[in-house]
Amino acid sequence: MSYRTRANGLVRASAHLAGALACEECQDRAGVLRACAAGLDAIDEHRRLMGSSELRALATTHGRELTEIALRHAAHDPRTLLRWSERTRATALAQPPATSDAATIPASLAALRDNGRRLAEARQAGEPTEELEKERLRLERAVRTEHHTQSAAGTDPQRPAAVEDIVAGVGDGCLVELVDVDGTLHVLVVHNGRVRRKVAGSTTEVADLLAPAAMLLRRAARGRPADTADIGRRLQEAILGDAVRLIPDGPVTLAPTARLHGLAWSLLPALHDRPFAIVPSAGQWLRATNAERPDPQRTVLVAGPELESGGAEVPVLAQRHPGAVLLDGPHATLGAVLDALDGADLAHLATHGRFRADSPLFSALDLADGPLTVHDLERLRTAPYRVVLSACESGVLAPVGAQELLGLAAALFSIGTAGLVSSVGEVNDAATADLMVGLHDGLAAGADPAAALLAVRRAAADDPVAAGTAAAFVALGV
C-alpha cells in the first residue's frame, strides 16, 4: 500500500497494477478499473515530464498491462469500452513536442541533413557509402540524445475526450473505433447518440492478411495484374465482422488500433465507395474538427528531387493556384520549405519519402539540400492546416508503446495539423501526378479530403495502375 504514495510515478503505477490484479482475483470489476485508472494517471504524470514525443510514446509501455486489464473489464459495456479505449490510445499526440518553437536549427540536425544529401549523391554515382553510413548513425545518435533531453516545461497536455463529447461531436455522422481486447477486435460504432459494440476477428487473423494486401497493391502500382477483391472481403470480415450492418450510409471516420494504421482501407468493400477518414483516436478527431483555418489562406507547393514524374502535378497546380508559394528544383530547401509550411492553409509536397520502422522520427521527405525529418517538422511554430504528401509510404505510422504512433503524419497531428492525405504503400509516380491534380480539384471545389479521395478512386477505377495507386492513399483527420 505504501508504494502507491511514492514520488516516482512508475513505482506508484506498479503498486496500482498489483492492486488491479488483486481486485481481478476477487472479481471486483469496479476495483480493477479504479486501480487501473490510478496507475495510468501515475504513468501520465511521469510521461508529461518528457519533451520528446518518442520518449513519451515509449513510456506508455509501462502501462501496457494496466491497459490490457482495463480494456478486458470495460468490454462488457460499449460506452465504458469507448472511454477506456480513448484513455489509452494516442496520448503522446495530445501533448505538442517541446522542440516545436525552437528558433534555430541544431548543428546535429544540419549535419545529418548534409550527410543525407551526400549519401544520396554517392548512391546515385555508384560510389562507396560505408563511411557515410557510419557517419549517419553517429549523427542520428547525437540528434536523438539532444531530443531526449528536452524539457516538457510550457507544454499543455490535454485530457482524453469524454464519451459524451464524442457522441455529441459525431451526431448523425458515424465513428467506428476498433479496440484490441485480449487479441480480439471489438468494433464500436457511434451514430445518432448511440454507442454499439460488435466482436470481430482476432488480431492474429488480421495480421496474417496485411502482408498479402500490401503485396497486391505493390503489384498494381507496378502495372502488374492484381485482384484485390478477395483480400478486401477477408479483411472486412476479420476487422469489422457484423459491425458492417451497423454502419449507416454516408461518410465514416475510423479510429483503428495502432497496428492497423498502415492498411489501405479502401480495399474493404464497405469503404471503397464512400468517403472515409482515418484518425488515431476520437479525441484527436475532435481536436482536428475544432482547429481554425488560417486567414489569409496560403497554399504551398513543393517539388523534391529525383522524382520519376519530375513532380509533374506541381506546375499544373501552380497554374490553378496563382498566388501559391512554389518551391521546386534548387529552391526546395529545408529552410525555405519549413518557412513556407509555417501557418499555411494547404501544403502539397511532391517528394520521395522514406519510412524508418527502426526509428520513426528519422522518417523523411527528400528535399534539394537533404532530408526533411520528423525532428524538423516538430520545430514548426504553427502547423499547416492541411497537408498532401504524395510520396510512397508518407502516411505510414509506427506503432510503439501501448497504442501510440510515430511518423511524419503523427508529427503533423501533434503540432496541430487538422488533415492529411498521404500514402500507406508504394505508389506509381506517373499515376500519382494525375491523381493529385484530381484531388486538388475536389479540394478547390470545397470537398473535404475524404470526399476528394473518393472522387479520385472512382475516376481511376478503369486503370489498374491508377486504381492501385489511388487505393494506397488515405485521408487522415478532417
N, C-alpha and C positions, 0 to 999 in steps of 0.2 A: 504493500500500500504506500509506503514512504517514497518509493521511486516515482510515483505519479506527481510529486511536488518538486522534483529536481529541476534545476535551472536548465539543464541540457534537454532540448526538445526531443531528441532521438531516444534518450533514456526514458522520458515520460511516455513516448509512443510505445516503447517495448512493454512498459508496465501496463498500459491500457490494452495492448494486444493480449497479454496474459489474462487480463480481466475479461476480455471478449471471449477467449477460449473457455474460461471457467463458466461464463454465462451460457455459452453454447452447450457445454456439457450438461448444464441444468435445464436446458431447453427454455431459457429465458430470452425470447426474441427481443423484447424491448431493452433488456440489459445489454445484449450483444450490440445493438445499434447505438446505444448511448456510449458504450466503451469505444466502439469504432470511431464515432464522431469526435470524442475527446482525443483519441490517438492521432487522427488525421489533422485535427487542429494543432496539435503539438508539432507535427511534421511541417504543416504550413508555416508555423512560426519560425522554424529552422530554415525553411526554404526561402522565405521572404527576405532573409538577410543577404541573399546572394544577388549580385548584379548580373551574373552570367546566366543567359537563358538556358545554356547547355547544362550547367550545374543544377539549376532549378528543376529542369526536366528529369535529370538523373536522380535527384534527391527523392523524387516520388517513389523510387524503387523501395525505399524503406517502408512505404505504406502499402506495398502490393498485397501482403497477406491481410491487412486490415480491410483493404478494398474488396478482396475476394470474399471475405467473410460477410461484409456488409451487404454486398450485392446478393449473396446467397439468401440472406434472411430478409431482404427487401423485395425479392422476386414475387412474393405472394400477392402484392398489390401494385397495379400499374403506376399509380401516382407516386407511391413510395419508391418504386424502382427508378422512375424518371428522376426523382430528387437525388437519389444516391448516384445514379449514373452521371448527372451533372456535377455532383460534388467531387467526383473522382476522375474527370477527364479534362484534358487541355488546360490544366490550371496554370502552366507556365506561360501560356499565351495571354492570360488575364493581367499580367504584370509586364510593362514595357521594359526592354533591356536598358541597363544603366548607361550604356555607351551611346544611346541614340542622340544625345545632344552634344557630343564631342565636336569641337570646332576644327581640330587639326587631325590629319591622317597620321597615325602612329608609324614610326620608322619601320617597324617589323612588317606591317601591312603593305607599306610601299615597296619594301624589298621583296616580299612574297609576290606582289603583282609583277615586278620586274623579272623575277625568276620565272613566273608563268609565261611571260612574253618570250623569254629566251628559250624556254623549253619547247614552246610551240614552233619557234623558228628552227630549232635544232631537229625536231621530229620531221618537219616539212623538208628539210635539206638532207635528211638521212644521216645526220651526224650522231655521234655517241651522246647519250643523255645521262649516263650513270652518275657523274658528279653533280649535274644539275638536279637530279632526283634526290640525292643526298642532301643538297642544299635546301631543297623544298621541304623535306621532312624536318630539318633543323629549324627553318623559319616558321613552319606550322606549329612546332612545339613552342616557339617563342610567342607567337600570336595567342595560342591557347593559354599559355601561362599568364600573359597580361590580361586576357579576357577574364580568366578565373579569379583574378584579384580585384575586380571591380566591386565597388560597394553598391548596395541597393538603396542608399540614402536618397530620399527625394522621389522614389518611385511610388506609385499608388496602386497596389493590387486591388482587384475587385472580387467581391464575394460571388459565389455561384448564383446563377439565376434561380429565383423561386419558381416552383411549378405553376403557381397562379399567374406569374408574369409570362411564362412560356405559353400557357394555354391561351391567355388573353392576346398575346402577340401573334399567335398563329391564326386565331379567329376562324374564318371559314376556309382558310388555306389548309395545307397538310404538312406536318413534320413527321418524319419517320426516323426514330433513333434506335440504333442497334446496340445491344448490351450483351457482353460475354459473361454468362453466369456459369461458372464451373465447366467451361468448354462447350457450352451450348448457346446458340444465339437466340436471344429474346428480342422480339420486334415490338417496339412501342409506336403506336400510331396516334398522333394528336390531331384532332379535327373537330370543329364545331363544339368546343368546350369539353370534349371527352378525351380521355387517355385510355386506349385499349391495348391489350398485350396478346401476342401470339408467340408460340415457341416454334423456331425453325430448325435448321440443321446444326450439325456440330462444326466447331471451328476447324477441326482436322479435315472434315469433308470439304469445306470451303477452301482451305489452304491447298489441297490437292488439285483444285481447279484453276488456281491463279496462274501458275506457270503455263499450262496449255493455252489459256486465254491470251496471255501476253505473247506467246509464240505465234498464234494465229494473227494477231494484229501486226506483228513484225513482218510476217509473210505478206499480208495485204499491203503494207506500206512499201514493200519492195516490188510490188507488182506481180506477186505470185498468187495462185488460187488459194482462197481461204474461206471456208464455210464456217461462220461463227454462230449459226442458228442453234445448233445442238448445245454448244458450250454455254450459250446465253441462257437457254432454258434450264440447264442443270445448275448454273449459278443462281438463277432466280429461285428455284425450288429450295436450294440449300440456304440462301441468305434471307429470303422473305417468306417462303413457305405459304401458308394460308393467309398471311397478313396482306397479301396482294389484294384479296377481296375487300379489305377494309379501306384501301386507298381510293379516294374519290377521283373523278376526272379532274384534269387541270394540273397546274404546276405542283411540284413536290420538292421539299427540302429534305435532304438526307444527312443524318449525323451518324456515320459508320463508326465501327471500332477503329482503333489506331491502325491495325494491320490491314484494314480494307481500304485505306485511302488511296492506294495505288491502283485500284481496279478501274477499268474502263467501263463505267456504269451503264453507258448506252447499249452495251451488249445485252442487258436484261430486257426481254420483250416488253415488260410493263413500263419501262422508262424510255425506250428508244423513240417513241413518237409523242413524247410530251416534254415540256421544259422542266428541267430539274437542276438543282444546285447542291453542292456538297459543302458541308460545314464541319469543323472539328467538334463543335458542341452547340447545343441550343443557345447557351449563353453567348457564345461568340456570334451566332446568327443575330441575336437581339442587339448586340453592340454594333454589328455591321448595319442593321436596318436603321439604327439611330444616328449613324455617322452623318455629319453635314458635308454636303458637296462644296468644294471651294468656289469662291466667287471673287474675281472672274474665273471662268473655266478655261484652263490652259491644256493643250494637247501636246504630247511629246512623242516623237517618232525616232527610233534608233535602229540603225542597221550595223550589225557587227561584221567582223572579217570572215573570210573563207566559207561563206555560205554558197551552196551549190547553185541556188537561185539568185545569188547576189542580193538577197533581201528585196526581191522583185516587187513585193507589195508596198514597200515603203515609198517609192516615188509616186505610185498611184494614190496612196493615202495622203501624201503631201499635197497633191493637186486638189484633193477633196477637203483638205483642212489647210487652207492657205495661210492661216495665222499660226500654224503649229511650229514648235521648235523642232528642227530637223538636224539630227546628228548622224552622219554617216562617214565612211572612209576614215581618214586620219582624225576627223573631228569627234569620232565616237570614243572619247577617252573617259576614264573612270570619273575624273573630276568634273568634266562637263556633263556627263550623264547624271551624276548624283545631284548636281546643282539644278538640272532641269527637272528631275523627278520630284524634288522637294516641293510639296504643295500642289502638284499637278492634278488635274481632274482625270485625265485619261493618258496612260503611257503605253506605247506599243514598242516592245523590244524584240526585234528580229535578230537573234544571235544564236550561236551554238551554245548549248548548255551541257553541263556535266554534273550528275548527281553523285555525291560521295556517300555511299552507305556506311563506309568506315568512319567518316567524320562529317556529318551533315552540314555543319556550319562552314565547311570549305566547299560545299556545292557552289557552282559558279556559272556565270554567263561570260562569254568571251567578248572583250572589247579591244579597241585598237592598241591600247598600251598594256594589255594583260587582263586577268580575270577579275570580274566583279563578284565578290563572295557574299555570303550571308553576313559576315562581320561588317562589310561595307554598308549593306542595306540597313543594318541596325543603327547606323550613325545618322540616318536621315532625321531632321528636326520635325518635319510634317510629312506624313505618309501621302503618297498619291492615292486618290480616291479609288480609281480602278486601274488595273494593270493587265495587259495582254502579253503573255510570254509565249512566243511561237517556237521556242527551242524544244528539242527532244527532252523528255523527262523533266521539264522545268517545274511541273507540279507534283513531282514525287516527294512524299514526306516520309521521314524515317520514324518508325515507332520506337520510342525509348521510354525508360522508366515504366510507370503504370499509366497507360493510356495517354502519353504525351507525344508530341510531334515536333520534329525539327526539319528544317529545309528552307528553300527560298520562299515558298508560299507562306510557311509558318512565320518567317521573319517579317514579312509584309503585314500579316494579320496582327502580329504583336505590337506593331507601331501604329496601327490604325487603318490600314487599307480595308475598304469595305468589300471589294470584289475583285476576283482574278479570273482570267481564262488562261489555262495552261495545259500542257500535255502530261500524261502519265505513262507514256511509252514512246517508242521510236516513231518518227513521222517522216513522210516524204517531203523534201524541201520544196520541190516544184508544186506539188499539190497543196502544200501549206500556204504558199503565197496566194493562190487563188481563193482558198478558203478564208484566209484572213481578210481579204477585201470584202467578201460576203458578210463576214462577221461584223465588220465596221459599218457596213451599210445598215445592218439591223440596229446597231447601237445608235447610229446617227438618226434613225427613224424613231428613236425613243424606246426601243425594246431593251429589256434587261439582258445581261449576258446569257442566262439560261435560255430565254426565248430566241435570242440571236443565234445561239449554237444549234437549237432545234432547226431553224431555217437552213443553216449550213448543212446539217446532216441530211435533210430532205433533198437539198439541191445536189448533194454528192451521191445520192443513192444508186445512180446508174453507172458510176465509175468505180470499179473495185478499189483502185489505189486511193482515190479521193475519199471513198467511204471508210476505208481502213484508217486513213489519216484523221478524218473527222471524228471517228469513234474514240481516238486517243485523247481528244481534248475534252476537258471538263470545266464547268463553271464552278468556282469556289466563292462562297459568300453571296453577296447580292449585287 
